Amino acid sequence: MKQKATVKWGLYVVFTMAILFSVFSASAQEQQTSGESGLSPKFGIKAGLNLTNLYITNASDEHLKAGFNAGVFAKLPGTRGFSIQPELLYSVKGAKDDYNNFVEGSGEYQFNTGYIEMPVLAVVNLARNFNLHLGGYAAYMVSANVQDVHSNGTITGATDLDANNFQRWDFGLVGGLGFDIENFTIGARYNYGLQNIGKAGTLSGDLTEHSKNAGFSLYLGFGF
């Protein structure tokens, strides 16, 4: 897909904010709720919105497509202000391409991919209840399809694609910010894929052979 020459500004925002908050934070805060006497592991559920795209050289917001993420997480404290957070999610990614012509009318073609995804993140508190997330992810593609979504919301021409025409395994980097309110957590992340998703030899594989996943995810979670 055609990409605008834009830089990976999502990661830059995350890291810039992290540096600023680090400067103004005298020390890391403990990662615990008011009802806890000390640090303890947490397990929880989370769900949210994906805004994703495919990129070849530079990530772009030109063809961002909405999807979702949902699953479970664990927050395992190491020391004061530091935790490791593994997650297991189902995540819908992909991209879209708008059209507007006399024959088809207006709408968009959506390329959707479903992944079982496992991010593993270091969580560092920058201020009380405010934290930086840095790490990576591995993901396994379980489904792929293309949909024709008209401007009135109707879907025609949905076509399932053979996931074996794509690289089943994906991996990449993750950076984000989170905010904890007692057992609730909200946050935003930028995911930057490092694996080409397509395989040569089929039309769908050829079209995505040099493309990689990228995008933002917003989430809300609850820990127990």
C-alpha positions in Angstrom: 0.0 0.0 0.0 1.1 3.5 -0.8 2.7 5.2 2.3 3.4 8.8 3.1 7.0 9.7 4.1 6.3 10.1 7.8 8.5 9.3 10.7 7.7 6.9 13.6 6.4 9.8 15.7 4.4 7.5 18.0 7.6 6.1 19.5 9.2 9.5 19.7 6.2 10.8 21.7 6.4 8.0 24.2 10.1 8.3 24.8 10.1 12.1 25.0 7.3 12.0 27.6 9.2 9.4 29.5 12.4 11.5 29.7 10.4 14.6 30.8 8.6 12.7 33.6 11.9 11.1 34.7 13.5 14.5 35.1 10.6 15.7 37.4 10.3 12.5 39.4 12.6 12.3 42.4 12.1 8.6 42.8 9.9 5.7 41.6 6.7 5.1 43.5 5.6 1.8 44.8 3.2 -0.2 42.6 0.4 -1.0 45.0 -3.1 0.0 45.8 -4.2 1.7 49.1 -5.6 -1.6 50.4 -2.3 -3.5 50.1 0.3 -3.5 52.8 3.1 -4.3 50.3 3.9 -5.3 46.7 2.0 -8.3 45.4 1.4 -9.9 42.0 -1.8 -9.0 40.2 -3.7 -10.8 37.5 -6.4 -9.1 35.4 -8.4 -8.7 32.2 -8.1 -6.0 29.7 -9.6 -4.8 26.4 -9.3 -1.9 24.1 -9.1 -0.3 20.6 -6.4 -0.9 18.0 -5.6 1.7 15.3 -3.2 -0.1 12.9 -1.6 0.1 9.5 0.9 -1.7 7.3 4.2 0.0 6.5 7.1 -0.7 4.2 9.7 1.9 5.1 8.1 4.5 7.3 5.0 4.1 9.4 2.1 6.3 8.3 -1.4 7.2 9.7 -2.8 7.4 6.1 -4.5 4.1 6.2 -5.2 3.5 9.9 -7.8 0.8 10.5 -9.8 0.3 13.7 -9.7 -3.2 15.4 -9.7 -4.4 19.0 -7.6 -6.2 21.5 -8.7 -8.3 24.5 -7.2 -10.8 26.9 -5.5 -11.3 30.3 -2.4 -9.9 32.0 -0.2 -10.4 35.0 1.8 -7.7 36.8 4.7 -9.2 38.7 6.6 -6.8 40.9 10.3 -7.0 41.1 11.5 -4.1 43.2 9.9 -0.8 44.4 8.5 0.9 41.3 9.3 -1.8 38.8 7.3 -4.8 37.5 7.3 -7.2 34.6 3.9 -7.5 32.8 3.3 -10.4 30.5 0.0 -10.5 28.6 -2.0 -12.9 26.4 -4.3 -11.2 23.9 -6.4 -11.6 20.8 -5.6 -8.6 18.6 -7.1 -7.6 15.3 -4.8 -5.6 13.1 -4.5 -4.7 9.4 -5.0 -1.6 7.2 -7.6 0.0 5.0 -7.7 1.8 1.6 -10.5 4.3 0.8 -12.2 4.5 -2.6 -14.7 6.9 -4.2 -15.8 6.3 -7.8 -18.8 6.2 -10.0 -19.0 2.4 -10.3 -18.5 1.4 -6.6 -19.6 4.6 -4.9 -17.6 5.4 -1.7 -16.3 3.2 1.0 -13.1 1.3 2.0 -11.4 -2.0 1.6 -10.3 -3.4 4.9 -7.5 -5.9 5.3 -8.0 -7.7 8.7 -5.6 -10.0 10.5 -6.3 -11.8 13.8 -3.4 -12.6 16.1 -2.8 -14.4 19.3 -0.3 -12.0 20.8 2.0 -12.1 23.9 3.6 -8.8 24.9 6.1 -8.8 27.7 6.8 -5.4 29.2 8.9 -3.8 31.8 6.7 -1.4 33.8 8.5 1.5 35.5 6.7 4.0 37.7 7.6 7.6 36.7 5.3 9.1 39.3 2.7 7.6 41.7 0.3 5.5 39.6 1.8 6.7 36.3 4.1 4.4 34.5 6.2 3.7 31.4 5.9 0.4 29.5 8.7 -0.8 27.3 9.2 -4.3 25.8 8.4 -6.5 22.9 5.8 -8.9 21.6 5.5 -12.1 19.7 2.3 -13.0 17.8 0.8 -15.8 15.8 -1.6 -15.1 13.0 -4.8 -17.2 13.1 -7.0 -15.5 10.5 -6.9 -13.0 7.6 -9.7 -11.5 5.4 -10.6 -8.6 3.2 -13.9 -6.7 3.5 -15.6 -4.1 1.3 -17.2 -1.7 3.7 -19.5 0.9 2.1 -19.9 4.4 3.4 -23.4 3.4 4.7 -21.9 0.7 6.9 -22.9 -2.3 4.8 -20.3 -5.0 4.1 -20.1 -6.8 0.8 -17.5 -9.0 -0.8 -16.0 -10.3 2.5 -13.3 -12.8 1.5 -11.4 -15.1 3.8 -7.7 -15.4 3.0 -5.4 -18.4 3.6 -3.3 -17.5 6.7 -0.6 -19.9 5.4 0.0 -17.3 2.6 1.4 -15.0 5.3 4.2 -15.2 7.8 2.4 -16.9 10.8 4.8 -15.5 13.4 5.2 -11.7 14.0 7.3 -9.9 16.5 8.2 -6.3 17.3 8.7 -3.6 19.8 6.2 -1.9 22.2 6.3 1.4 24.1 3.6 3.1 26.0 2.3 4.9 29.1 -0.2 3.7 31.7 -2.2 5.2 34.6 -3.4 3.1 37.5 -6.4 4.0 39.7 -6.5 1.4 42.4 -7.2 -1.9 40.6 -8.1 -0.2 37.3 -5.5 0.6 34.6 -5.8 2.6 31.4 -3.1 3.2 28.9 -1.9 3.8 25.3 0.9 2.0 23.4 2.6 2.1 20.1 3.4 -1.3 18.5 6.1 -1.5 15.8 6.4 -4.7 13.9 9.8 -6.0 12.7 8.6 -9.0 10.6 7.4 -8.9 7.0 3.9 -10.4 7.1 3.6 -11.7 3.5 5.0 -14.7 1.7 5.9 -14.6 -2.0 4.1 -17.0 -4.3 0.5 -16.0 -4.0 -1.4 -12.8 -4.8 -2.1 -11.9 -1.1 1.4 -12.9 -0.1 3.0 -10.9 -2.9 1.0 -7.8 -2.0 2.1 -7.8 1.6 5.5 -9.4 1.2 7.5 -6.4 2.4 4.8 -4.9 4.7 5.0 -4.9 8.5 2.5 -4.2 11.2 2.4 -0.9 13.1 -0.1 1.0 15.1 -1.5 2.3 18.4 -3.5 0.5 21.0 -5.7 2.0 23.8 -6.9 -0.2 26.6 -8.7 -0.4 29.9 -8.0 -3.2 32.4 -8.9 -4.5 35.9 -6.5 -6.3 38.2 -7.4 -8.7 41.0 
